[in-house]
């Protein structure tokens, strides 16, 4: 049997040969290394030792199981205990919560599943956790094998604490009295209901039942159950050595008067060499009578395997249509699997992880994230666009975020949120050519009268144009893309130069869209506005070597050579290049300044120097510890935009150098410095003003994943959708001689092979499509369903 090839191996783990799994070999990782598993409605997060929780639709309003954020101890989860009834020895197949050192351990975090393989005293266990795509449930598939020479008398116990609604439920003594448990022998399941849900109801707040019945079921007839936490743990007991497991018998308690849990017990004997499968099903349904059907649906190993295969096939629909093969396995693994998976499962569907439990939709956030679907199914991007358009006010303003389920939201008066709607629609139009989508009528958040999507875009842009200073620059208000600049423009006078770049780009792009829709006069208006904005940016925004970032209500500048702290910011420099709203000389100078002052070992800092003391006239970013997150850290989302800017300028060596500095695969080769998971992007990496320079954090729940994917596919590989086809502008490292790409575009599959000329001379790109040489650098759109062969020589 061929041994598995290990990639990017450290003392803590490695990538599997196909790049679809990260295999953790030492459970004592620097921080919890987790997987976020979701089917779009039902989600869970699970760490390398089994910590985590489950939720439906919303991690904070509709949480199934209790969990408390503690990245040091990581002792809240849904657990299994195994007891040797002859010796009394107890262990857990996930290591936690018993925390006895296993004889063997592997945790494989894969695409849509996690598998824990452990061995204790000749008993081997494999626990696979996954979420089927057709039910609001999760499956715990436990396989136990006796490798001993004698029979083993074993008991298996489950343990979880019910939440059933809003979290965190800090007033536990209040919330527990609304939960009731019931054991159903006919289902081999313990059910849980809650008679209060912490949302607005018809007759006042908190006066409605939680709208589901939760359950934990076993595939085998159970020998005992427990619904009372105190009975399970014992007074002053703990999860490491609970009283019920210690004595080997659950107490069969249920009802309305306890601190409610779900524990099921199964006893059996394993003969030498014998293997046994036991399945547990956790979920929740609105119609309680459906529970029996669901349990039956997953009642056998064959049915479980069928459900797991369907999960793999479903994820393949998102991953397979666009794939790359480069000489860099780290880039391949991320672009082909984990960046897509992180964005879809963690950001768009789950909207929660270990560093943040949100559940809400951010207007700017999930719109940008939805760009991930360009490479497999852009209809899903359009669905996201529709959802966000319905959370726009008729004035053009938008909700900063809103909660599904309650539909309550926050109008944060952020100056950039509303512009991400036209930005993402423009990208969608380039990807699909579906200009008819602009005619679709959609309601506003405060006005149910429907207007075409195009009107939604124009309302957003016109609203932004109306919010400008006397100098013609956009107002920053409560913050722009950087929420931490929360004190700069509260009086309605402070300006955002970054937003000026962003608005200029959108105005310029919308001119073509408006002409396409026959709105010639509006196109001329936007062209004039773009030129006026460009003039204002270059008249007032240039600081000598770079563009300043913002002006305060007082008129004082941020991100200027005048400042001792926050002297130069990254975003105005990169977006000056992306927007092309200044001279080539200034673009080059601005980017060079960013490289000179901000580019460090782990990527470009958001700004420098960090703020040392809180400044209420700047905002809460100045209240972070110096070098952390938005206060002078490497904020990955913005750092990736620097890659785009370098590619735009043709600085391919520099672009790839920055990408490599940011890639978690490579940073993870120093696990005790980096600390974060090496298989997903972090929201931030500590900057040079932090004593933990190079420490990654805020993983999974970050908008950097979809942008890193775009950076790799659209800018480094350089195949970018445009209205009339795929534009080819590779920006490879010099050592790359051959790259292949399978690119989904408008219903067809394009197999693109890049080859360098071997004569050492720099030559223009030449493209052949299905054997015919093309003029220029555009691959034209093929009929839907086509298989297109493209060769690019450069």
N, C-alpha and C positions, 0 to 999 in steps of 0.2 A: 504494500500500500504506500503510495507516494506521500511523503510528509508535507505538511502545509508550509508554504513559503510565507515568511513573516516580513512585513514592511514597516520601516520606521520604528523598530523595536527599542524599547527602553526597559528598565527594571520593573516597570509598571504594566506594560502591555504593548500591543502592536496592531497594525492593520492586517486584516486577512488578505489573501492573495488577490481576490477580486475587488477589494476595496469597499465591500458592502457591510463589513462588520468591523467594529473595534473590539479587540479581545483584551480584557483586563486580567492580568495574571497575579496582581498583588492588590488585595482589597483595601489596603491602607493608602489610598490615593490622597494627595494633598488637600483636596476638597472633594465633596461628592461629585462623582462623574456619572451623569444621568442620561436617561433616554426619555424623550417625550413621545408618547405613542397615542395616536388619535385617528378616528375615522371621520372626523369633521363634526361630530356631535359629542361622542363619548371619548374622553381623554384620560390619560394617566401619566404621571411622571414617576420614574423608578430609578433609584441610585444603584451603584455597584454592590451595595450590601442590603438592598431591599427596602430602603426608605422611600417615602413618597406618598401620593394620595391620588384620588380619582374624582372626576367631576363630569357633569353633563352641560354642554353649551357655555357655561360660565364658571370659571374657577373660584370666584368669590361669592357668587349668588346661588350657585347650585352645586355645592360640593357634597359628594357622597361620604367621604371618609375624613376623619380629623387628621390634621397635620399642623405642626408648628415649625416655622422657619428657623433652623439651627444648622448652619453649615459646618459647625465644629463637631457636634455630637452625632447629628443625623440619626436620631433614634425614634423617629415617627414614621410608621409605615404600615403595611398590611403584611402580616407575617405568617409563616408556617413553622411549627415546632415538630420535631421528631423525637420520640422517647423510646429508649431501649428498656422494655419493661422488666427484663431480668436484672439489669445493672443499675437502672435509674438514670443513666447518662442521657442528657438532653442536648440537642443541637438544632441549628436552623439551616436549611438548604441555601439560604442567602447570606449566611454568616450572622448577620443581625437578625433578631436582637440578642441572641444568646452570646455571640461574640467569642465563641471558642474557636481556636485556630484550627482550620481544617487540614487534613493530610494532603488534599489537593483542592485547587480552586481555579475556576475560570468564570468570568462574566462576559458574555458576548452581546454587546449592544448592536443590534442590526436594524435594518429598515423595516419598522413596524413591529418589532419584537425585541425581547431580551431573554437570554438563556443563561441560567446559573447552573454550573456544574461543580459539585463539591463532593468530597469523600471524607467520611469520619469512621474510623475503626472498621474498615472493610465494607461499609454501606455507602454505595455511590448513589447520588441523586442528581437528576436533571430537572430543573424547573423552568418551563418556558411560559412567558407571559406575553399575551398579545390581545389586540382588540379586533374582532371581526368587523367587516365593513357593513354588515346588514342588520346589526342589532346594537342596542345600547348596553353592551356588556363587555366584560373582559374575561379571558380564560386563563386559569392557572393550570398548566399541564405538568403534573408531577410524576416522574418516573423514578422508581426506587429499585435498586439492584443489590442483592446480597452477594458480595464477593467473598464472604467468609466460608469456612468449612463446616459451620454449625448453623442450625436454624436461628433466626432472629425474631423475637417477639416484639413488635413495634406498635406504637400509637402515633398517629398524625393529628395535630391540633392546628386549627387556623385561629387567627386573631386580627381583628380590626375594630376601630372605634367609629361609630356612626356620627356623621355631622348632619346630613340631610337638610341642606339649605345654605344660608349665608355663613361665610367664614371671613376672618377668624372668629370663632364663637368664644370670645374671651370671658363672657359671663356664663361659664359652664353650668353653674348651679341653677341658673335660670333656664337655659336652653334644654337641659337634660330632662326636665319634667314634661316636655312636650313630645318626647320620643317614646314609642312603644315597640316592643319586639314580640314576635310570635313564631314558635317552631311549628312547621308543618311536616309531620311524619310522612305524609303521602308524597311530598316533594323532596324529602331529605334536605330541607332548606330552612334557614331562619330568615324571617321577613322583618322589615322595619318600616315604620311610618312616623311622620311628624305632624302634629296638629297645629303647627304654626310655621309660617314662612315669612321671612323678614323683607317682604316687598309690599308695595302699596296695593290695597285691596279695595273692592267696591265700598265696603263699610269700614273705612279707616285703615291705618297702617297696621300690619302684623295681625290681621284678623282673617286669615285664610290658611287652609291646609297646604302643606308641601304637596305638589301635584303628582307625586309618584309614590310607588311602593318599591323600596329597595329589597334586595335579597342576596343571600350568599347560599349557594347550593353545592352539593357534592354528587358526583356521579355514582357513588356507592352508597348503600344503606349506612347511615351513620349510627354510632353506638351511644353518643351523648351530645349534648349541646350546652351552650351557655350564652345568656344575654346580658349578664351583669358583670361589669368591670371589676367591682370589688370582690366578687366571688372568684373571678379568674385570677386576679393578681394577689389577692389577700391584702388585708389592711397593712399599709406601709410596705406592700410588696413592690416588685419591679418586673419589667419585661424580661430581664435577663434570666430570672429564675421564678416564674409565676407559680403561685401556690397550687393552682389546679393541675398544671403540668407536672409539678413536683410529686403530687400525690397520684397522678395518672388517671384522674377521673374528673369530668366536668359535672356541674351540679344541676343541669336541666332547669335553670331559672329563665323566666321570660316575663313580659308584662310592661307596665307603665311607670314603675316606681324606682327604676335603677339608672345608673350611668351606663348607657346602652352600648353593647359591643355585639360582635358576631363571632362565635367560636363553635366549630364543629369538630367532633372527634371520631376517628376511624381506627379500629384495632385490627391487626392481622398478623399472621406469621409468614415470614419469608424463608423458604427453604434455601439451602446452599445453591448459588447460581441462579436463583429465581428472580424474575423482574416483575414489577407490578406498576400499573398506571392508575393514578387517581386524578380526577379532574375536578376543579372547583370553578364555579361560575359566579361572578359578582356583577350585579347590574341593577337597573331600576326601570320600571314601566309605569305608564299612566293607567293602563288597564290591568288590574291585578290578576284577572283570569288568564292573562297571556303568559304568566310565569311558567306554568306547567309546560306549555308549548315550547318555550325557549329552552327550558332544561332538557326536554326530550330531544330538541334539535341538536344539542351538544352532548348527548348521552353516551357516546361510544368513542373509542379511539379513532375509528374510521371517520366519524363525523367531525371530530376535532381536526384531524389532518386535512380534511376537505376544506374546512373553514380557514385553516392556516395557508393552504395553497391559494385560496381566493385572495387572501391578504397580499401574498407575494405577487400575484398576477395584477392586482389593482395598483400596487406601487410601481410595478413595471410600466404601467400606462403613463405615469408621470416621469419616470426616469429614462426610459429607453428611447423615445423619439429623437432626443438630441444628446449625442455622446461625442467625446473627444478622445484622441489617443495622442499624447505628446511624450517626449522623452522624460517628462517630470511626473512620476507616479503620484506625488502629493497633489499636484494640480488635478490630475485625472480623477483621483478618489473623491476630492471635494466637488469638482464640477459635475461629475457623472452621478454622484449619489448624495453625499451628505449635505451639500449646500441646498439642494432642492428639498431634501427631506426635512432639514432644519426649518426652512422657510414655510413649507406647507404644514407639517405636523406641529411644529412649535409655535410659529408666528401667526399663521392664518387660521388654523383650526383649534389648537389647544390654547393659544394666547396666554401661556403661563409656563413657568419652569421653577427652578429652585431659587434664583435670585429675585424673581418678581412673579407675583401671582395677580394677573390683571383680570382677564376675562372680558374687558371692554374692547371695543374697536376704536383705535386712534384714527382720526380722519386721514392724516398724512401717512400714518404708519402702514396700515394694511393695504392702502392704495399702492404704495411703493412695493410692498411685498408681493402683490398680485402680479407683478411683472415676471415672476417665476414661471407662470403658466404660458408665457409667450412661446416657450420651447416645447410644449406638448399639447396644450389645449387652451388657446386664447379666449374661448367662450367663457372660461372661468374668470379671466380678467374682466371681461365685460360684466359678468355677474357682480363682481366686486365694485366696479364703477357704478352700476345701478344702485347697489346698496348705499354707497356713499352719497350719491346724488340725492337720494331720498332723505339724507341727513344734512341737507343744505337749506338755509333759510332763503326765502324769496328775495331778500335783499342781496344775496350773493355770499353772505357770511355762512360759516359752517360750524357745527359742533366740533370742539377740539377732540372729544371722545364721547362715546355713549355706550350704555349697557344693553346688550341683547337681553331678552326676557322682560326687563322693566321698561326699556326704551327711554330711560332717563339719561340725560347727557349734560355736558359741561360746555358752555360757551366761553372758552378761555380768552377770546379776543386776541388769538395768535395771528400774526400778520401773514404767515405763509401758508397756513393750512388750506385755505380755499384754492390756492393756486396749484396744489398737487392734483386736483381734479383735471384741469386742462392738460397738465403735464403728462399724466398717465394716459389720458385719452389720446393725445398726440402720438405717444409711443404705440398705443394699441392700433391706431389707424395705420401707422407705418408697418406694423406687423401683419395686419390682416387686409388692409385696403377696404374695410367695411365702413364706408362713409354713410351707408344707410342707418347705421347705429345712431348717428347724430339726430335722426328724426324721431327716435323713440320717445314718446311722452312719459315723463316721470314727475311724480309729485314732489313738493318741497316739504321740509320738516314742519313748517308752520303754516303751510298753505297746500291743501290737498288738490288744488287745481293743477292739472298736469301740464307741463311745458316740455318741448323737445329737449333732449340732452344738450344740444348745441346752445340753447338758451341758458341752461345751467352753467355751461362754460363761460358764456359771455357775461352772465351776472357776476361770476366769481372774478373775472378779469376787470370788469368795470368797477366793481367794489374796491378792488385793490388800487386801481388808478385813481379813485376818489380819495384814497387815504395817503396823501403825499404832503411833504413839507413845502414851504414857500420856495425852496431851492429845487423842487421837482423830484426829490428822492422819496422812496417809500418810507412810511412810518413803521417803526418796529413794534409799537404798542406793548402788549404783555410778553413779547418774545417772538422771535421768528423761528427758524428751524431749531435753534438752540433755546429750549425752554428755560435754561438756566440764566439767560439774560432777562430775568423777570422783573428787574427794577429800572431798566434803562429808559423805557418810553411810556411809563404809566400816565404821564401828563399829556400825552398825545403830541409831543414835539420831537422826541428822539427818532433818529433815522436808522435804517438798516441798509448798508451798502451791499451786503450779500444779497438781500432781497431785490435790490436793484438789478444785479446781474441775472437773477432767476426770472424776474418779471420781464426783462428785456428778451431773454431767450424764448419765453412763452409768447410774447407779442410777435416776435419775428416768425416763429413757427405757425402761429395762427393766421398769418397773412395768407399762406398757401391754402390752409383749410377753408378759410372764408371765401377765397376765390373759387375753390372747388365747389362750394355750395352756392355760388352765384351772388354772394354778398360783397360786391365790389366796393361799395362806399365804406362799409365797415372795415374791410381790408385796408383801404387807404387810411382810415382813422388810426388803425393799429400800427400801420407803418410809420405814420407821423409821430405817434406816441412813443414808439420804439426809438426813433431818432432823437426825440427830445430827452428821453431817459438816458440814452447813450451820451448825449452832450453833458447832462447833469453829472453822470457818473465820472466822466473824465475831467470835468471842470472842478468838481469839489472832492472827488474821492481818492485822487492819487496823492500818496504821502511821500513821494520822492523815490522810494525803492519798492514800495508795495501799496496796495489799496488798504485804507483803514477799514475797520469792521463795522462800527456803528457810532452814532453820536447820541449822547445823553440828552434828556430834556433840557439840560442847562446849556447845551451846545458843545460841551467838552467831548473829545473823541475817545474812542476805545480802539485798540489795535493800531495805534499810531506811534511813531518814533518819539512823540511827546510823553508817552507813558513809560513808567518804570516797571510796571507789572501789566501783563496782557498787551505787550508791545506789538506783536505781530500775530495775527490770526490766520488760520489755514484757508478757510472757506472763501474769502473774497479773492484770494489768489487763484485757486483752482477754478472757480466759476467764472472768473474773467476770461479764462481760456475756453471753458465749455460754452459760454455765451457768445464769445467772439465779439464783445462789445467795446473793445479797445484796440489800440494799434498792436501789430505783431511785436514791436519792440517792448511795449509795456507788458504784454502777455509773457514774453520771455523773461523780463526783469522780475515780474511778480512771482513767477514760478521759481526762478533762481533764488529769490529771497526766501521762499518757503523751504527750498532744499537746504539752503545755507543755515537757516536758523532753527528749523522745525524738524528736519528729518533725523531721526535717531535710530538706534539699533533695532527697535521693535516697531518702527514705522513713524510717520509724521505726527507730531503733537498737534493738538487742536489749537493751542496758542502757547506763547512763552513770553516772559516768565509767568509761573503760576501766581495766583493771588494768595498772599500770606494771611490776610485778615478779611473777615466779612465786610462787604461794602453794600449797603442797602440800595445804593444808587446804581449798582450793577445788577445784583440779583443773587439768587441762591447758588449759582455756580461758584461764587466767591466763598461760599460757606463750606464747600467740600474741603477735605484735607488737601494741601498742595500736591499736585501731580496725580490726583485721583479723578477719574471720570472727566466731566467737562472742565474741571479746573486744571488744565495743563496736562491732561493725560492723552494717550493715544485713543481717540474716540473713533472706533473702527469704521463706522458709517462714513464719517468725513474723510478719514484717511484713504478709503477706497476711491473717493472722488479724485484724489491726487493721481491715482493710477490712470484714470480716464483722461485727466488733463495732460499727463506726460505722453500718453498715446496720441492724443490730438496734436501735440506738438512734434510728434515723430521721435520722441525720446524713448526708444524701445528698451534700451539697456537699463535706463533708470526706472521705467515703468515696471519691468520684471524684477528689478532689485527691490522695489517697494513692495510688490506683491509677495515676494519671498519673505520679507521681514514681517509681513502681517499674517502669513499662512499659519493657522494653528498646528498643522502637521509638523512644521519645522520648529516652531516655538515649543511645541510639546516634547521635543527631544531634550529639553531642559526642564523636566516635569516639576522639580522642586523649586525652581525659580518661576516658571510660568504658572503652575498650579492648576490651571483650567483644563477642561477636556481638550484633547488634541484633534478631535474629529468634528467640532463645530466652531463657528466664529464666536468670539467674545464681543460684548458690547464695548468693552474698553480694556486697555492695558495700561498699567501705571506708568506715568511719565518720569522724567529725570528728577523732579522735585520730591518724589516719593522714595523712602528708603527701600521700597519693594519694587523698584523700577523693573519692568518686565513681567509683572504679575497680571495675569488675565483674570477677568471676572465678568459677571452679568452675561453668562453664556445662554445660548438657545434663544432667549427672548430679546432679539436684537434685529433691527432692520438691516444690519450689515450683510446678512447672508445672501439676500437676493441681489444686493448691489455687487458683492464679490462675484457672484455668478455672472452678472452682466459684464463686469470688468474682464473676466476671463474669456467669455464667449464672444462678446461684441467688440472688445477692444484689444485684448492680447491675441486671441485667435483672429479677431478682426473680421468677423462676418456679421454685419449689422443690417437689420431690416430697414428698408426705406420704402417710400410710396410705390416705387416702380420696380422693386426687386431687392436682392441682397447685395449690399455694397461690400467689397472685399478690400480690407486694408490691414493685413497682418502686421503685428508688432511683436515679433518673436525675439527671444534671446538669440544672439548671433550663433550660438552652438547648436541650435535646433536646425537640423537638416530636413526633417520630414515630420509632418503632422497630418493626421486625418480627422475629419469631423463628419458626423452624420447630423444634419440640421433639418428639423421639422420647420416647414414654412408653407403656410396657406394650403394645407392639405396634402402636400407632397414631401417626399424625403430626398434630401440632397446629400449625396456622398461626395465630400470635398477632400481632395488630397493636395497638400501643399508640399512642394519640393523646391529646394534651393538649387540655383545654378552652381555647378561645381568648379567653375573656372575662376572663382575668387573675385570676379568683377561684379560690382553693384549694377543691377539691371532693373528695368521697370517690370512690373507684374504683367504677366501674360496669362490669360484665362481661356481654357477650352471647356465647352459645355457639350456633353454627349458627342465629343470628337470634333466639334466645330469651334474654331477660334472666334472669340468675342472681341469687339472693339470696346476699349475702356475697362473699367473695373466693376461693372455691374453684372450680376447674374440675374437675368430676367425671370419673372414668375413663370412657372410651368403649369400646365393644366392640372387640376386637383387629382390626386391619386398617382401622380407620376413618380418614377424612380429616376433621379437625375444624377449623372456622373459628371463631376467637375474636377479639372486639374488646374492648379494654380502654380505657375513657375515664377520665382522671384529671386 
